[in-house]
Amino acid sequence: MRNKSVVMLIVLLALLSLSGVVAQSDLEPITLTWRWPAIDPAGLTDLQTIQDAANEIIQAEINATLQLIPIELAEYNTTMITMAAAGEEFDLAYTAWWTFNYWQQAALGAFHPLTDLVDDYAPTLRENFPDYVWQTLTVDGEIYGLPHMLKAPGPHGWQLMQSLVEEHNFDVNSVEKYEDVVPFLDAVARNNPEFIPAIMSGAGYWEAYRSIHNLEEIINVGIGFRQNQGDLEVIDLYNTPEYVDYVTIMREWWQAGYIWDEAPTSTNSAEQLNRGVVASLTNRDLLTASGTHGGQLYTNIPLGPSVIRPNTALPHATGISRTSRNPERALMLVDLIHRNPELLRLLTYGIEGIHYELNEDGRIVRIPEAGYNITFDWPFGDTVKEGYRPVGEDPAFLERHYEMLEIGVPSRILGFQLDTEPISSELAQLRAVNDEFISQLNTGAGNPETVLPRFLEQRQATGVANIIEEVQRQVDEWVAAS
């Protein structure tokens, strides 16, 4: 019996070795660096305390020491692009669609290819995330990043300040179309001069409007397709009946005084939201019945379809640098965080009783000036699944989050990566034209009867037809190969 047990142990060890699972005692001690964006890096005075506590877990599991390197949010994108371009050594870094752009940096070779490593060194991640996420991470046939969490594909729609809804006795159930909020906007404009009826920046509400009407962008210059159409036909989204309808509505609202008068020149309306003076806005991912901005409660009115787009399939990710000397161990660290809730909570919120407390509902309440408030809850892992949720979040969030993940429709271009090199010149010209006209049209400040024809004429002059033709060619090739 003893000999049989020995043989079985030898076989088990051999299988573990073949599968890439290595015993902690067989691993050389190393240090891994992790760079991520933070609002106030200088205020993280307890960073060393967090690292020490985290490393007690990490060293015991994978014999590695983690060094956290927060970077000022406003400087993160430039800092990381510069580091990657210069080939500076680092191990892990936060990447997403909005900063240190994942797809762009993967195409430029900033990240280590992980396709052949994920199954062996990050099996928890591989199992926990659906295929469409890994498809979204794939660039030129390779996986270069690791997902953090899934962002449920809530629909676009309106958010109306609840106190004003009640004051004007506005029936939110009457809003079936985008423009059905006009009675609310009008009541606020006439009776509440201290409030901005509709807040927006120079981009206007076009993203929400087009999404509600099943128009999706491929390139953020107005080139896209109809999500609900049979053929995947690439079109100029600004040369559609939907855009004509949109700019007509915006013009009417601008003339009626509903739209913030600084919108055409603004790139950030968050300050007004934080002041609590915004009556309404459009937003994406409206999962629950309400939300908050600037201490004010808003009623959510979803209108659009729930589509899993690239930025919802991959809202947050981790890249392992091509310069990392230990990509396998970096993978093991990320996998450890995803299977160890204690470690994830420690990195995200700090130490209970020192940096945060739990209220009676089990929600996170951060302790002010405690030395580890990283502001965000998304740099390191899936806090939706494994972490505590912050106080103030709608109690229905978790239930709705998973419900929407089940019923959300994946975009028809998840995983498609456009090579812009053949049309780089045309795109540069097209962006210049957009910069001249978009803020006028999208906010209603410009008269669409005169401005829109000039806009479309100049888009044609830049070679928009050539752009559409090239994008269509690449999309067709991608569809054929899928």
Secondary structure as GFF3:
##gff-version 3
##sequence-region A 1 482
A	DSSP	alpha_helix	2	18	.	.	.	ID=ss1
A	DSSP	three_ten_helix	24	26	.	.	.	ID=ss2
A	DSSP	beta_strand	30	38	.	.	.	ID=ss3
A	DSSP	three_ten_helix	41	43	.	.	.	ID=ss4
A	DSSP	alpha_helix	47	62	.	.	.	ID=ss5
A	DSSP	beta_strand	64	72	.	.	.	ID=ss6
A	DSSP	alpha_helix	73	86	.	.	.	ID=ss7
A	DSSP	beta_strand	92	95	.	.	.	ID=ss8
A	DSSP	alpha_helix	102	107	.	.	.	ID=ss9
A	DSSP	alpha_helix	118	121	.	.	.	ID=ss10
A	DSSP	alpha_helix	123	128	.	.	.	ID=ss11
A	DSSP	alpha_helix	131	137	.	.	.	ID=ss12
A	DSSP	beta_strand	138	139	.	.	.	ID=ss13
A	DSSP	beta_strand	142	143	.	.	.	ID=ss14
A	DSSP	beta_strand	145	147	.	.	.	ID=ss15
A	DSSP	beta_strand	157	161	.	.	.	ID=ss16
A	DSSP	alpha_helix	162	167	.	.	.	ID=ss17
A	DSSP	three_ten_helix	172	174	.	.	.	ID=ss18
A	DSSP	three_ten_helix	178	181	.	.	.	ID=ss19
A	DSSP	alpha_helix	182	191	.	.	.	ID=ss20
A	DSSP	alpha_helix	206	212	.	.	.	ID=ss21
A	DSSP	beta_strand	215	219	.	.	.	ID=ss22
A	DSSP	beta_strand	223	226	.	.	.	ID=ss23
A	DSSP	beta_strand	235	236	.	.	.	ID=ss24
A	DSSP	three_ten_helix	237	239	.	.	.	ID=ss25
A	DSSP	alpha_helix	241	256	.	.	.	ID=ss26
A	DSSP	three_ten_helix	263	265	.	.	.	ID=ss27
A	DSSP	alpha_helix	270	275	.	.	.	ID=ss28
A	DSSP	beta_strand	280	283	.	.	.	ID=ss29
A	DSSP	beta_strand	290	293	.	.	.	ID=ss30
A	DSSP	beta_strand	296	302	.	.	.	ID=ss31
A	DSSP	beta_strand	307	308	.	.	.	ID=ss32
A	DSSP	alpha_helix	310	313	.	.	.	ID=ss33
A	DSSP	beta_strand	317	320	.	.	.	ID=ss34
A	DSSP	alpha_helix	327	339	.	.	.	ID=ss35
A	DSSP	alpha_helix	341	349	.	.	.	ID=ss36
A	DSSP	beta_strand	356	358	.	.	.	ID=ss37
A	DSSP	beta_strand	364	366	.	.	.	ID=ss38
A	DSSP	alpha_helix	383	386	.	.	.	ID=ss39
A	DSSP	alpha_helix	397	407	.	.	.	ID=ss40
A	DSSP	beta_strand	409	410	.	.	.	ID=ss41
A	DSSP	three_ten_helix	421	423	.	.	.	ID=ss42
A	DSSP	alpha_helix	424	443	.	.	.	ID=ss43
A	DSSP	alpha_helix	448	461	.	.	.	ID=ss44
A	DSSP	alpha_helix	464	481	.	.	.	ID=ss45
###
